[in-house]
Structures are given as C-alpha cells and as structure tokens.
Amino acid sequence: MEQAERVEGKTLQFRSMRVEDIDTICAIEQEAFTTPWSAGAFHNELTNNHFAHYLVMELDGEIVGYGGMWMIVDEAHITNIAVRAPYRGRKLGERLLTQLQSAAIFLGAERITLEVRTSNTVAQRLYAKLGFIPAGLRKGYYTDNGEDAIIMWAHLRRMAEEGEQ
C-alpha cells in the first residue's frame, strides 16, 4: 500500500516496512520510547507474525516515522507509532495514524485499539481527534515506571461511512 502527497514542498510517502528498514526504525524507537523494541522484535514482526502490518512514512525518501498494527479478525491493534523528533509538531503523526486507520479498513477491520500512557496528553488529544474514545485502564502497563495505560478504541466502519459522504 503506497501513497504519496506533498508536504512542505517535499514528497510524503507511505509504504510497507521492509527488513532493511529495521536499523532506522530502531533509531526512531530509541528517540521515542523509554523501552524501545529490539531489532530482533521487528525482524520477528516482519518475517514471522502473520497478524502484523507495518508502515513507514518517508519525507523525500528519508524514513521519518513508522507505525504498526496487528489485524485480529475484524479488529486492528496498534502496536507502535512514532515520528522522529525533528519532525514532530508538523501533523505528520496525524497523517501516519490516519494512514494506519485506512490500512486497517482496507484489511477488513471494523474497530481499532491502542494503549497510551496516562501522562501522554499530546497523544491522547491526537487519538481523540481521530475518533478514539477511552474505554479502560491497564494498571502498571509500562514496565519502565509502572505507569498505567489508557485503552482507547475507534469504530472504523463509522469513519469509513463518514468519509464516503
């Protein structure tokens, strides 16, 4: 699934993640998360996990973000989403999440879910803007500090129908 558009005079493109992208993805993980996934974890996702679907976001050919999800029957579970630090605040995270939602619809998902730190209000606002609603709490979910995670869900069928109008 490839899609390109112009942003700030540059070409913004989304494509499926490849094994050769893993080193760059791990660098983004290091920037974005206190407990980043390993190269081995990403390799396993791309080569062995038939539920996994990962996208990279490129700006003029440079990977500036990525997102992944697992498709389980008619539900998509976002596993990770991140944008390189110098590219944050430009609505690229919103574009990336929208692209993941579109991919989930294409793959047959009716609902999509994710977890977000209770302290990450910036991400929570973005998720709410894109139709996610808090639905529960995972106590002590994050292993680095024991922080709770808010479980959020969005109904993709509704979003797809609204997009057709």
C-alpha positions as CSV (number, residue, x, y, z in Angstrom):
1,M,0.0,0.0,0.0
2,E,1.9,3.1,-1.2
3,Q,0.6,6.6,-1.2
4,A,2.4,9.9,-1.9
5,E,1.5,13.5,-1.3
6,R,3.3,16.9,-1.0
7,V,4.1,18.4,2.4
8,E,6.2,21.5,3.0
9,G,7.3,21.2,-0.7
10,K,8.6,17.6,-0.1
11,T,7.2,14.3,-1.1
12,L,5.5,12.4,1.8
13,Q,5.1,8.7,1.0
14,F,3.8,5.7,3.0
15,R,4.9,2.2,2.2
16,S,5.1,-1.2,3.8
17,M,8.1,-1.7,6.2
18,R,10.9,-3.9,5.0
19,V,13.6,-5.8,6.8
20,E,16.2,-3.4,5.5
21,D,14.4,-0.6,7.4
22,I,14.9,-2.1,10.8
23,D,18.1,-0.2,11.7
24,T,16.4,3.1,11.0
25,I,13.2,2.1,12.8
26,C,15.3,1.1,15.9
27,A,16.9,4.6,15.9
28,I,13.4,6.1,15.9
29,E,12.4,3.7,18.7
30,Q,15.4,4.9,20.8
31,E,14.3,8.6,20.3
32,A,10.7,8.0,21.0
33,F,10.4,5.3,23.8
34,T,12.0,4.6,27.1
35,T,11.6,0.9,26.5
36,P,12.3,0.5,22.7
37,W,11.7,-2.6,20.8
38,S,14.8,-4.5,19.6
39,A,15.8,-5.2,16.1
40,G,15.0,-8.8,16.7
41,A,11.5,-8.0,17.7
42,F,10.9,-6.0,14.5
43,H,12.5,-8.8,12.4
44,N,10.1,-11.3,14.0
45,E,7.2,-9.0,13.3
46,L,8.1,-8.6,9.7
47,T,9.0,-12.3,9.0
48,N,7.0,-14.5,11.3
49,N,3.9,-12.6,12.6
50,H,1.1,-13.1,10.0
51,F,-1.1,-10.7,12.0
52,A,1.4,-7.8,11.8
53,H,1.3,-4.9,9.3
54,Y,3.9,-2.1,9.5
55,L,4.1,1.1,7.5
56,V,7.0,3.6,7.2
57,M,6.5,7.3,6.4
58,E,9.1,8.8,4.2
59,L,9.7,12.5,3.5
60,D,11.8,12.9,0.3
61,G,12.9,9.3,0.7
62,E,14.0,9.6,4.4
63,I,12.1,7.5,6.9
64,V,10.7,10.0,9.4
65,G,8.1,7.8,11.1
66,Y,6.5,4.4,11.3
67,G,3.5,2.6,12.7
68,G,2.4,-1.0,13.2
69,M,-0.6,-2.9,14.0
70,W,-1.9,-6.5,14.4
71,M,-5.0,-7.5,12.5
72,I,-7.0,-10.0,14.5
73,V,-10.3,-11.0,12.8
74,D,-12.1,-7.6,12.4
75,E,-10.0,-5.6,14.9
76,A,-6.8,-3.8,14.5
77,H,-4.4,-3.3,17.5
78,I,-1.8,-0.5,17.0
79,T,1.4,-1.9,18.5
80,N,3.6,1.2,17.9
81,I,3.6,4.6,16.2
82,A,6.4,7.1,16.3
83,V,7.8,10.1,14.4
84,R,11.4,11.2,14.5
85,A,11.9,14.1,17.0
86,P,12.9,16.8,14.4
87,Y,9.6,16.1,12.5
88,R,7.2,16.3,15.4
89,G,4.7,19.1,15.6
90,R,4.0,19.1,11.8
91,K,0.9,16.9,11.9
92,L,2.9,14.0,10.4
93,G,1.9,11.8,13.3
94,E,-1.7,12.5,12.4
95,R,-1.1,11.6,8.8
96,L,0.6,8.4,9.9
97,L,-2.2,7.4,12.2
98,T,-4.8,8.2,9.5
99,Q,-2.9,6.0,7.1
100,L,-2.9,3.1,9.6
101,Q,-6.6,3.6,10.1
102,S,-7.1,3.5,6.3
103,A,-5.0,0.3,6.0
104,A,-7.0,-1.3,8.8
105,I,-10.2,-0.5,7.0
106,F,-8.7,-1.9,3.8
107,L,-7.8,-5.1,5.7
108,G,-11.3,-5.5,7.0
109,A,-11.1,-4.1,10.5
110,E,-14.3,-2.6,12.0
111,R,-12.6,-1.3,15.2
112,I,-9.1,-0.2,16.1
113,T,-7.5,0.0,19.5
114,L,-4.3,1.2,21.2
115,E,-2.8,1.9,24.6
116,V,-1.4,5.3,25.6
117,R,0.4,6.4,28.7
118,T,-1.8,8.3,31.1
119,S,0.8,11.1,31.1
120,N,0.9,11.4,27.3
121,T,-1.8,14.0,26.9
122,V,-0.5,15.2,23.5
123,A,-1.0,11.7,22.0
124,Q,-4.4,11.4,23.8
125,R,-5.6,14.6,22.1
126,L,-4.5,13.3,18.7
127,Y,-6.2,10.0,19.2
128,A,-9.4,11.7,20.4
129,K,-9.3,13.9,17.3
130,L,-9.2,10.8,15.1
131,G,-12.1,9.1,16.8
132,F,-10.6,7.2,19.6
133,I,-12.5,7.0,22.9
134,P,-11.1,5.9,26.3
135,A,-12.5,2.5,27.2
136,G,-10.5,1.3,30.1
137,L,-7.2,1.3,32.0
138,R,-4.3,-1.2,32.1
139,K,-2.8,-0.8,35.6
140,G,1.0,-0.7,35.7
141,Y,1.2,-1.5,31.9
142,Y,4.5,0.3,31.2
143,T,7.5,-1.7,32.6
144,D,9.9,1.2,32.8
145,N,8.0,3.1,35.5
146,G,4.8,1.1,36.2
147,E,2.6,3.8,34.6
148,D,-0.9,3.0,33.7
149,A,-2.1,2.9,30.1
150,I,-5.4,4.2,28.8
151,I,-7.1,1.8,26.4
152,M,-8.7,3.6,23.5
153,W,-11.0,2.4,20.7
154,A,-12.3,3.8,17.5
155,H,-15.0,2.5,15.2
156,L,-13.6,2.3,11.7
157,R,-16.9,1.4,9.9
158,R,-18.3,4.7,11.1
159,M,-15.2,6.6,10.0
160,A,-15.4,4.9,6.5
161,E,-19.1,5.7,6.2
162,E,-18.5,9.4,7.1
163,G,-15.6,9.6,4.6
164,E,-18.0,8.4,1.8
165,Q,-20.5,11.2,2.5
